[in-house]
Amino acid sequence: MTPTIGINLPNGSYDPDATRHYLSTFQKNGFDAVEICLDTYPLIVDGEICELWVEYVGRMLKEFPFRYSGHIGRGLDLRDLRHKEKHRAVLKASIDICARLGLSPLVLHYEVRGRDQEAERYFVEAHREAAEYAEQRGVLIVVENIEVELVEPVVELVAEVGEPNLRMAFDTGHAFLASHYFNFDFLEAFKKTLPYLAHLHLSDNTGIFEELRIADRPKYDFLPMGYRFEYGRGDIHLPPTFGKIPYPELFSILGGIDYRGIYLCEYYVERFLPFGELVQRRIREGVLAGRSQA
């Protein structure tokens, strides 16, 4: 089976001309799939679908021959009990938009397991409810590990929910940073995800965890990316193979399983635009090399 190599649409490309420019470039670079963050455009306003934008984006995406996946907007928090009805509405609208635009899977973030047991119980049930609803709409839900948490809690969530329509998205960059911060083996953690794996986010970094991510999130968000690149600080979303993540070993592990999901290259595309074809080719060749070793 030919690997499906994808790339993320930059969040700042809400201008339709910019979107078309990126999609045309991705096509020339040889990518097969594109992931779109749903808050790139005002597709949802106050928990309700903005029909004009959904229709417009749908027409635009059909101009290009990609397989599409979706990423939830940053604001979704299924542990927020005070505003759970609004979060439920946003998630339902997100699933409906993915169904209409042909985006699957839809990626959700796990974030950090908390101490509030009521919130954690609701978190599990909300994912079960989302998986059941998304299955009716023909959209797969995948949950992504984050750099401020271990990988195992995400695996445990997917196993506990036990729905075939809820799987895992393994983010290499997040796991690599977390492995250095929490002192666990990156590749061994990856192996634990394999029974549940349905999507991959491939980025790169140096393994240097930026502690402001935990200590002062607003300050972290405003750190200049030029500084973070120069000093290798935190989740800098380099193109895969541009940092220190052991991709040959990871692809060798993948070569031993029947993975049919997207190899989604998730990086700061706009900062590495001249190298898209190189990234696509390196990942495709790496995946095929891993399969040949199996």
C-alpha positions, 0 to 999 in steps of 0.5 A, spaced: 500 500 500 502 506 497 503 511 504 499 517 504 503 523 506 500 529 508 501 536 510 498 541 515 495 548 512 498 554 516 493 557 521 494 564 518 491 562 511 484 564 512 485 568 506 482 564 500 487 566 496 493 564 501 489 557 502 489 556 494 496 558 494 498 553 499 494 547 496 497 548 489 504 548 492 502 542 496 500 539 490 506 540 486 510 538 492 507 531 491 503 531 498 497 526 498 493 529 504 492 536 507 490 537 515 485 543 516 485 546 523 477 548 524 478 555 527 483 557 521 476 560 518 470 562 522 466 556 521 463 556 527 460 562 531 458 561 538 457 554 537 453 554 531 455 553 524 457 559 519 453 556 513 456 561 508 463 559 510 462 552 510 459 552 503 465 556 501 471 552 504 467 546 501 467 549 494 475 551 495 477 544 497 474 540 492 478 544 487 484 540 489 485 532 489 487 531 496 485 527 502 483 531 508 483 531 515 481 536 520 484 538 527 479 541 532 480 548 534 484 550 540 479 552 545 475 545 546 476 543 553 472 537 555 474 538 562 471 544 563 464 543 567 462 550 567 461 551 560 460 544 558 454 545 554 458 550 549 464 545 548 459 540 547 456 544 541 462 546 538 465 539 538 458 537 535 459 542 530 466 540 528 464 533 527 458 536 522 463 540 519 468 535 518 462 530 515 460 535 510 467 537 508 470 530 507 475 531 513 477 525 517 479 523 522 478 529 526 484 530 531 482 532 538 487 534 544 488 530 550 492 535 554 493 534 561 489 529 566 487 533 572 485 531 579 478 533 579 475 526 578 468 528 576 471 532 570 475 526 568 469 522 568 465 527 564 472 527 559 471 520 558 464 520 557 464 526 552 469 522 548 465 516 548 459 521 546 463 524 540 465 517 538 458 515 537 456 521 534 462 522 529 461 514 527 454 516 525 456 522 521 462 518 518 468 521 521 473 518 525 475 521 532 483 521 534 486 523 540 493 526 540 498 526 546 501 533 548 508 535 550 505 536 557 503 529 559 505 522 558 503 518 552 500 512 557 494 516 559 491 517 552 492 510 550 488 509 557 483 513 555 482 510 548 482 503 551 477 505 556 472 508 552 472 502 547 469 505 541 472 503 534 471 510 532 475 513 537 483 511 536 489 515 537 493 520 534 501 519 535 504 526 535 512 525 535 514 532 537 510 532 543 512 525 545 519 526 544 519 533 548 515 529 554 520 523 553 526 528 555 522 532 560 518 526 564 524 521 563 521 515 559 523 512 552 520 515 546 520 509 542 517 504 547 512 509 548 510 509 541 510 502 541 504 502 546 500 506 542 500 501 536 494 497 538 490 504 537 494 508 532 490 511 526 493 517 525 500 520 525 503 527 526 510 528 524 514 534 526 521 535 529 525 538 535 531 538 539 528 535 545 529 541 549 523 542 553 521 549 554 518 550 562 514 556 560 509 551 557 507 549 564 509 555 568 507 561 564 503 559 558 501 566 556 509 568 556 510 561 552 505 563 547 509 570 546 516 568 545 518 570 538 519 563 534 526 566 531 528 566 538 525 559 539 528 556 533 535 559 534 535 556 541 531 550 540 526 551 545 520 547 546 515 545 541 518 548 535 515 544 529 520 543 525 519 539 519 520 532 520 527 529 519 530 537 521 531 535 528 533 530 533 527 525 533 529 518 531 525 517 525 529 511 521 527 507 528 520 509 528 519 508 521 522 501 522 517 500 528 511 502 523 514 497 518 512 491 522 504 493 522 499 494 517 498 502 519 493 505 514 493 512 516 496 519 514 503 520 515 501 528 517 507 532 516 505 538 521 510 543 522 511 551 520 510 550 513 510 558 512 517 558 515 520 552 510 516 553 504 522 552 499 523 545 502 516 542 501 518 537 496 524 535 500 520 533 506 515 529 502 520 525 499 524 524 505 518 521 509 515 517 503 522 514 502 523 513 510 516 509 510 518 505 505 525 503 507 521 501 514 517 497 511 523 493 507 526 492 514 520 488 516 
